[in-house]
Amino acid sequence: MSITGKDVEYVAGLARLALKDDEVDTYTAQLQRILSYVEKLSELNTEGVIPTAYSVSTSTPMREDIRAVSLERDEALKNAPSTARGCFKVPRIIE
């Protein structure tokens, strides 16, 4: 499969990117090299290889959900620079 400048311009249009002519040429060459490498990988014999999402087995470590004593509100707010109505007061970031 080969990539053309029209392909790069089409994808850039989908991404709402404005590319200069030299950028189109650069990206066309880079994408062509990537596709050449992927085609090389497709030559490998993968018969008998089980498809996997990860190369190593993964599992989510779980712990027992044990109820424990937490900080009291006053203790948690003790070092806060500013509080209001029992909560941390932070500067407004949305106007």
C-alpha positions as CSV (number, residue, x, y, z in Angstrom):
1,M,0.0,0.0,0.0
2,S,1.3,3.4,-0.8
3,I,0.4,6.8,0.8
4,T,0.0,9.8,-1.4
5,G,-0.1,13.5,-0.7
6,K,-3.8,13.5,-1.2
7,D,-4.2,10.9,1.6
8,V,-2.2,13.1,3.9
9,E,-4.2,16.1,3.0
10,Y,-7.5,14.2,3.5
11,V,-6.5,13.1,7.0
12,A,-5.2,16.6,7.8
13,G,-8.6,17.9,6.8
14,L,-10.4,15.5,9.1
15,A,-8.2,16.6,11.9
16,R,-8.7,20.3,11.0
17,L,-5.0,20.8,10.4
18,A,-3.6,23.2,7.8
19,L,-0.4,21.8,6.3
20,K,2.1,23.5,4.1
21,D,3.3,21.7,0.9
22,D,6.6,20.8,2.5
23,E,4.8,19.3,5.5
24,V,2.6,17.2,3.3
25,D,5.7,15.8,1.6
26,T,7.4,15.2,4.9
27,Y,4.4,13.4,6.4
28,T,3.8,11.4,3.2
29,A,7.4,10.1,3.4
30,Q,7.1,9.3,7.1
31,L,3.8,7.5,6.8
32,Q,5.2,5.5,3.8
33,R,8.1,4.3,5.9
34,I,5.7,3.3,8.7
35,L,3.5,1.3,6.3
36,S,6.6,-0.4,4.8
37,Y,7.6,-1.5,8.3
38,V,4.1,-2.8,9.0
39,E,4.1,-4.7,5.7
40,K,7.4,-6.3,6.7
41,L,5.9,-7.4,10.0
42,S,3.0,-9.1,8.1
43,E,5.5,-11.5,6.6
44,L,6.1,-13.1,10.0
45,N,4.6,-16.5,10.5
46,T,2.1,-16.1,13.3
47,E,0.4,-19.5,13.0
48,G,-0.4,-20.9,16.4
49,V,0.2,-17.6,18.2
50,I,-2.7,-16.7,20.4
51,P,-3.8,-13.0,19.9
52,T,-3.3,-11.0,23.0
53,A,-3.8,-7.4,24.0
54,Y,-0.7,-7.4,26.3
55,S,2.6,-9.2,26.0
56,V,2.5,-10.1,29.7
57,S,-0.4,-11.3,31.8
58,T,-2.0,-8.6,33.8
59,S,-4.4,-8.6,36.8
60,T,-5.9,-5.9,38.9
61,P,-4.6,-6.2,42.4
62,M,-7.5,-6.1,44.9
63,R,-7.5,-5.6,48.6
64,E,-10.2,-6.2,51.2
65,D,-12.6,-3.3,51.5
66,I,-12.2,-2.8,55.3
67,R,-13.8,0.1,57.1
68,A,-11.2,2.2,58.9
69,V,-11.1,5.4,60.9
70,S,-10.7,8.5,58.8
71,L,-9.7,12.0,59.6
72,E,-12.2,14.2,61.4
73,R,-13.2,17.2,59.3
74,D,-11.6,19.7,61.6
75,E,-8.3,17.8,61.6
76,A,-8.3,17.6,57.7
77,L,-9.0,21.4,57.5
78,K,-6.6,22.4,60.2
79,N,-3.7,23.3,57.8
80,A,-5.9,24.5,54.9
81,P,-5.0,28.1,53.8
82,S,-8.7,28.9,53.5
83,T,-12.0,27.2,54.4
84,A,-15.6,28.0,54.1
85,R,-18.6,26.2,55.6
86,G,-16.5,23.1,56.5
87,C,-14.8,22.7,53.1
88,F,-11.5,23.7,51.5
89,K,-11.9,27.1,49.8
90,V,-10.0,27.4,46.5
91,P,-9.7,30.2,44.0
92,R,-12.3,30.3,41.3
93,I,-11.0,29.2,38.0
94,I,-14.1,29.4,35.8
95,E,-15.8,32.7,35.2
